[in-house]
């Protein structure tokens, strides 16, 4: 993810967005696209009302005649699209990434250590040095980094750096000492301490073991959450995201979202998933789901659960051992009966259940748990989801459809993981991995997302990956397992109407049709006509949410 100046982000987000006008507004001179009745349709003008909802799309001639009194705005020949929706991101995490050390662009351990040292020097009063985004696969280490390497650049302050997937953390010796981690520390259920040949912790903690450090981090204040949200919203607006499904929030995050909505500062529509069914869920769900708060700016009607870890850190749970680590099957976070019990708790409260599952064993456990829960408490109609649905046994893929589940998938995961995924699972299991075409052909809805800040929040990177299955240099030339690619319309729909469907919002969001919110973007190129290898280069000129321009703001 490209680093953006925090001051610039804050300034952009705090400017007053374009107010909704009393008269209808006609945006003319555009090349517009939307999905209507399942088909991609074109228009060259759009009219929205003072309520911020679409009145009509069509030809310039017919709309000018029908709305003679409308305020006219020139779209300057730009391409108009419905606002893009990221169906799986971490909004607070994105804000933190924008304001702490971002190692996602580093290509070597040396470069990462240099960045940590520079940040520490520039922030002498920071009690903790924190960051994220490292990836030992890209560094070509052939191993995880270790505490001694961090100690060489910073040993007097604790350092905590999360891996790019958020499923492993890298600590220096100061952090390990503060956490009381020694060779006698046992691996927690669902977690693992990386160790050397003598059994000493090396400084990398995988999945649930991360909690040993995370519980020591300074508690987030309301000011911290507000600053992170401000930064994230500005970044999202610049990229053309008018909505995001926030995958795993706390009650305190929801309080900040409500405050921003009340103050007119929530410049994207947030579909929040409560993290787990513990105390926060009890608090949030006491009054039932929160639907359409602040003119549909905030909805809280789902729960986020976890089945396993991630493939890159070998924490994803596999039925058979890793092909490149024969003694390792990854980590299941819960016993099957506990997973089903948590699903039942959420379903009985009327909340959709969205479960993170990466490996084929993790996905199978979730499929079994949904099947058992539906038989006991119902809830199939809640459009429950598997988040990632990354590696499934071929025999399990049809169960997504038979159980009525949405596959919430992130196309850029495939192009980021193609440098190691087949090494992890082998030639046979890869047939059920990142299998978008198979999933779509069986009738399962795919909700497109990025998992930001694990991946870039730029939705055009996701569209590019879904359509091409290549990196930005067009490699591999034929596409990585190109038989699983999406068409342009399918990818577009995954990030618009089907993402809205996955949130029960397709009647108000996801397309530019009469009665729906006027959430749209103006971009510099036609993603349906340009060379598909150029889609990732698409730039956003303007972003509008509910008839208010939120990027560029303040004009």
MIGUKOL-997997 format. One record per residue (C-alpha): residue in one letter; x, y, z. Coordinates in steps of 0.25 Angstrom, whole numbers, plus 5000, padded with zeros to 4 digits. Layout:
BEGIN
aXYZ ...
END
This chain:
BEGIN
x500050005000 x500650134996 x500850225008 x500050355009 x500350475017 x499550475030 x499350625030 x498850625016 x497850515019 x497350585031 x497150715024 x496450655013 x495450575022 x495150695031 x494750785019 x493250805017 x492750725006 x491850774995 x490450805001 x489250734995 x488550844987 x487050874988 x486850854973 x487150724966 x488550714960 x488850664946 x490250614944 x490450624929 x491550584919 x491950454925 x492050314920 x491250244930 x491150094934 x490250014943 x489649884945 x488149874942 x487349754942 x488549674942 x489149734930 x490249844928 x489549974923 x490150104918 x489650244920 x490250384918 x489450464929 x488950444943 x487950524951 x487950514966 x486950594976 x487150674989 x487050544997 x488350494991 x487650384983 x487650354968 x486450404960 x486850354946 x487950314937 x487850324922 x488250404910 x488650554912 x487450594902 x486350524910 x486850564924 x487050704920 x485650714915 x485050634927 x485750724937 x485950854931 x486050924945 x487250834950 x488550894954 x489550844943 x490950794946 x491950754935 x492550624936 x493650664927 x493550534919 x493950444930 x493450304932 x492350294943 x492250164951 x491450134963 x492250154976 x493150024978 x492949944991 x494049864998 x493349745004 x494449715013 x495449815019 x495949865033 x495650015034 x496350035047 x497449955042 x497550035030 x497650165038 x498750105047 x499550065034 x499450205029 x500050265042 x501050155046 x502150075039 x501750015026 x502649905022 x501749855010 x502749915000 x504049865005 x504749754997 x505749715007 x506049695021 x507049805021 x506149905015 x505049875026 x506149885037 x506550025031 x505150075031 x504950025046 x506150095050 x505750225043 x504350225049 x504950205063 x505850325061 x504750415056 x503850375067 x504750375080 x503550395089 x502850275084 x502750175095 x502550055085 x503050045071 x501849985063 x501649945049 x501149845039 x501249795025 x502549705025 x502549585016 x503749485018 x503349415004 x503549544997 x504849565004 x505349424999 x505849395013 x505349245013 x505049265028 x504349365037 x505149485042 x505549485057 x505749575069 x507249585068 x507149655055 x506149755061 x507049765073 x508249805064 x507449935060 x506649955073 x506749885086 x506349995096 x504850005092 x503849895089 x503649875075 x502349805069 x502149785054 x501049705049 x501149615036 x500449665024 x499349565026 x499149605041 x499349465045 x500749475051 x501549575058 x503049605059 x503649655072 x504949695077 x505549645090 x505049755098 x503649725094 x503849575098 x504349615111 x503249705114 x502249595110 x502949495119 x503249405107 x504249295109 x504649155105 x503649105116 x502449185110 x501549085104 x500849105090 x499349145093 x498249075086 x498149125072 x499549195072 x501049165071 x502349225076 x503449205065 x504649145072 x506049115069 x506748975070 x506848995085 x505449025087 x505649175089 x504549275084 x505149345072 x504249465072 x503149425062 x501749395068 x500749325059 x499249345061 x498649325075 x500149335081 x500049485076 x499149515088 x500249495097 x500849635092 x499549695087 x498949695101 x500149785106 x499949895095 x499450025100 x497950025100 x497350105088 x496650235092 x495450295085 x496450405080 x497250285074 x496050225067 x495550355062 x496950385056 x497050255049 x495650265044 x495850405038 x497150355031 x496450235026 x495250305021 x496050405013 x496850295007 x495650215003 x494950334996 x496250364988 x496150224983 x494650224979 x494150134991 x492850184995 x492550065004 x493349965012 x492949835021 x493849855033 x494249715037 x494349705052 x494049835060 x493849855075 x492749935082 x493650055084 x493850055068 x492350055066 x492250175076 x493250255068 x492450215055 x491150265061 x491850395065 x492450415051 x491050385045 x490350485054 x491350595051 x491350575036 x492750525035 x492450375031 x492850395016 x492650245013 x491550145016 x492050045027 x491549905029 x492149865042 x492349725046 x492449705061 x493749635065 x493249505072 x492049475081 x492749515094 x492449635103 x492449735091 x491449655084 x490549645096 x490649795097 x490349825082 x489349725080 x488449755092 x487549845084 x487649755072 x488349795058 x488549935055 x488049965041 x488250085032 x488750185043 x489050325038 x488350315025 x488950175022 x490350215026 x490450105037 x489849965038 x490249865049 x489549735046 x490749635045 x491749555053 x493249525049 x493749385054 x495149325051 x495349175047 x496849175044 x498049255041 x498749295028 x499449225017 x500649315016 x500949285031 x500549135030 x499449165040 x498349125030 x497748995035 x497948885024 x497348745024 x498648685020 x500048745023 x500648865016 x501348815003 x502548905007 x502548865022 x502148725024 x502048725039 x501048845039 x499548845037 x499348985041 x498449035053 x496949025055 x496449135065 x495249055071 x494748915073 x493648885063 x492548885074 x493049025079 x493049085065 x491549035063 x491149085076 x491749225073 x490949225060 x489649185067 x489849295077 x489949405066 x488849345057 x487849335069 x488049485071 x487749515056 x489149545052 x489849495039 x491049405042 x492349435034 x493449335037 x494949355033 x495349225027 x496649205018 x497049055018 x496248935013 x496148885028 x495649025033 x494649035021 x494148895024 x493948925039 x493149045035 x492248975025 x491948865035 x491648965046 x490749045037 x490048915033 x489848875048 x489449015052 x488349035041 x487748895045 x487648945060 x487349095059 x487049135045 x487649255039 x487949215025 x487249335020 x488349435026 x489249415014 x490349365023 x491749375018 x493049305017 x494149415017 x495249375008 x494849235004 x496249224999 x496549074999 x495448974998 x495448824995 x494748804982 x493648724988 x493348844998 x493248954987 x491748914984 x491348924998 x491549074997 x490349074988 x489548964995 x489649045008 x489249175002 x490649235006 x491249365000 x492749344996 x493449475001 x494649464993 x495849564991 x496449554976 x497749614980 x498049504990 x498249414978 x499249504971 x499949534984 x499949384988 x500349324974 x501849334978 x501649224989 x500149174989 x500449044980 x501749024988 x500849015001 x499748924996 x500248854984 x499748834969 x498448754973 x497948844984 x498248974977 x497048934968 x496048974979 x496849104982 x496449244978 x495449164969 x494549284965 x494049224952 x493649094959 x492949174970 x492149264960 x491849154950 x491049074962 x490249204965 x490949244977 x491049404979 x492449454981 x492549584989 x493849654984 x494849714994 x496249734997 x496549705012 x497149845013 x498149875019 x498649735016 x498549775002 x498449914996 x497049974998 x497050014983 x495849944977 x496449954963 x497549864967 x496449764971 x495749774958 x497049754950 x497449634958 x496049574956 x496049594941 x497449564938 x498049474949 x499349544947 x500249654954 x500349794950 x501449754940 x500549654933 x501249534939 x501049424937 x500649454923 x499549354921 x499049384935 x499249294948 x498149184946 x497449274937 x496349174935 x495849224949 x495749374944 x494549464944 x493949544933 x493949694934 x492549694937 x492649594947 x493749664954 x493049794954 x491749734959 x492649664971 x493049804975 x491749874974 x490349804973 x490849664979 x491649734990 x490349804994 x489549674993 x490449615003 x490049725013 x488549715010 x488749855003 x488449824988 x487149904988 x487850034992 x489350014988 x490149954977 x489550014964 x489150144959 x487650124958 x486450214962 x486250214977 x487650164981 x488650254987 x489450344978 x490750274981 x491650294969 x493050314964 x493650384952 x494950314947 x495950344936 x495750224927 x494750124922 x494949994930 x494049914920 x494849964907 x496249984912 x497349884910 x497049794922 x498549804927 x498349954929 x497149944938 x497949954951 x498450094946 x497050154947 x497050284954 x495850344962 x495450484959 x494250504968 x493550414978 x492050444982 x491350384994 x489850414995 x489850534985 x491050594993 x492450604987 x493450544997 x494650544988 x495250644985 x494550704997 x494250855000 x494050914986 
END
